[in-house]
Amino acid sequence: MTTHSAYQPIAGAAALADEAAQTYDRRWLAVDDQDRWLEAGRAPGLNQLDISLRFGYLVIRAQGMLRLDVPLDVIEDDDSVERTAKIGGRDVRVVDEGDLAAAWFTQWLGQPCRLVKVHPEAGPVEWA
């Protein structure tokens, strides 16, 4: 018997029961205008996102919004897109996904925020 776990490509958002999503579990997160992680309790709209992995993209849909496609494995080497996010009281190195993603999430969640990706060299993240 095979057991399937659920994975959250966006921390605090809808989970996928797709084993392909394991690699991307909690890779992305929304942060507020002070770079603090927007947990589901602070951003209830995260639970209403329709998330899938398709053709090398994290595909994000929400009612009344255009689809947002975020490349899965692009690593920015431009230091200007690096930030530090507060996750569970700790500073974590992240990469900003850009102004389009920020505008999309700001519109959907109704508050200024940005979509960021945990930097591959950030090490383990404590999500509590």
C-alpha positions as CSV (number, residue, x, y, z in Angstrom):
1,M,0.0,0.0,0.0
2,T,1.4,3.4,-1.0
3,T,0.8,6.3,1.3
4,H,0.6,9.8,-0.2
5,S,1.5,12.9,1.7
6,A,0.3,16.4,1.0
7,Y,2.9,19.0,0.1
8,Q,2.5,22.8,0.2
9,P,4.5,24.5,-2.5
10,I,3.5,27.8,-0.9
11,A,3.8,27.6,2.9
12,G,0.5,28.0,4.5
13,A,-1.5,27.6,1.3
14,A,-3.4,24.7,-0.2
15,A,-1.6,21.3,-0.3
16,L,-1.1,19.0,-3.2
17,A,-1.3,15.2,-2.9
18,D,1.2,14.9,-5.8
19,E,4.5,13.2,-5.1
20,A,6.1,15.5,-7.7
21,A,5.4,18.3,-5.3
22,Q,7.6,16.9,-2.5
23,T,10.7,18.6,-4.0
24,Y,8.8,21.9,-3.8
25,D,7.3,21.5,-0.3
26,R,7.3,25.0,1.3
27,R,9.7,26.4,-1.3
28,W,7.6,29.6,-1.6
29,L,5.9,31.9,0.9
30,A,4.1,35.2,1.0
31,V,5.7,37.9,3.1
32,D,4.2,41.2,4.3
33,D,5.6,44.6,3.8
34,Q,8.0,44.0,6.7
35,D,9.2,40.7,5.2
36,R,7.4,38.6,7.8
37,W,5.9,35.3,6.7
38,L,2.1,35.6,6.1
39,E,0.9,32.4,7.7
40,A,-2.6,31.2,6.8
41,G,-4.1,32.9,9.9
42,R,-2.8,36.3,8.8
43,A,-3.7,35.7,5.1
44,P,-6.8,33.5,4.9
45,G,-6.9,33.8,1.1
46,L,-3.9,31.5,0.9
47,N,-6.2,28.5,1.7
48,Q,-8.4,29.4,-1.3
49,L,-5.6,29.2,-3.9
50,D,-5.7,26.5,-6.6
51,I,-2.1,25.3,-7.0
52,S,-0.6,22.8,-9.4
53,L,2.7,21.9,-11.0
54,R,2.7,22.0,-14.8
55,F,5.4,22.0,-17.4
56,G,8.1,23.4,-15.1
57,Y,5.9,26.0,-13.5
58,L,4.1,26.5,-10.2
59,V,0.6,27.4,-11.5
60,I,-1.5,29.5,-9.1
61,R,-5.1,30.2,-9.7
62,A,-7.7,32.1,-7.7
63,Q,-11.3,33.0,-8.3
64,G,-11.6,36.3,-10.3
65,M,-7.8,36.4,-10.9
66,L,-5.7,35.7,-14.0
67,R,-3.5,32.6,-13.6
68,L,0.0,33.2,-12.3
69,D,2.9,31.0,-13.5
70,V,6.1,30.9,-11.5
71,P,9.1,29.0,-12.9
72,L,9.9,26.0,-10.6
73,D,13.7,25.7,-10.8
74,V,15.0,29.2,-11.8
75,I,17.7,30.4,-9.5
76,E,18.3,34.1,-9.6
77,D,22.0,35.0,-9.3
78,D,21.2,38.7,-9.1
79,D,21.8,39.9,-5.5
80,S,19.2,42.6,-5.9
81,V,16.4,40.1,-5.6
82,E,17.6,38.5,-2.4
83,R,15.9,39.4,0.8
84,T,15.7,38.2,4.4
85,A,12.3,36.9,5.6
86,K,11.2,36.4,9.2
87,I,9.9,32.8,9.6
88,G,9.2,31.5,13.0
89,G,11.2,34.4,14.6
90,R,14.3,33.5,12.5
91,D,15.9,35.3,9.5
92,V,15.8,33.2,6.4
93,R,17.5,34.0,3.1
94,V,14.9,34.2,0.3
95,V,14.6,35.3,-3.4
96,D,11.9,37.7,-4.5
97,E,9.7,36.4,-7.3
98,G,9.2,39.9,-8.7
99,D,6.7,42.7,-9.1
100,L,4.1,40.8,-11.1
101,A,3.9,38.1,-8.4
102,A,3.9,40.8,-5.7
103,A,1.0,42.6,-7.4
104,W,-0.9,39.4,-7.9
105,F,-0.6,38.4,-4.2
106,T,-1.3,41.9,-3.0
107,Q,-4.5,42.0,-5.0
108,W,-5.6,38.5,-3.9
109,L,-4.7,38.8,-0.2
110,G,-5.8,42.5,0.1
111,Q,-2.6,43.6,1.8
112,P,0.8,44.6,0.6
113,C,2.9,41.5,0.2
114,R,5.5,39.7,-2.0
115,L,6.0,36.1,-3.1
116,V,9.4,34.9,-2.2
117,K,11.3,31.6,-2.6
118,V,13.5,30.1,0.1
119,H,17.1,30.4,-1.2
120,P,18.6,27.0,-2.0
121,E,21.5,27.7,0.2
122,A,19.3,28.9,3.1
123,G,19.4,25.6,5.0
124,P,16.5,24.0,6.9
125,V,13.6,26.3,7.8
126,E,11.8,26.1,11.1
127,W,8.2,26.9,10.2
128,A,6.9,27.2,13.8
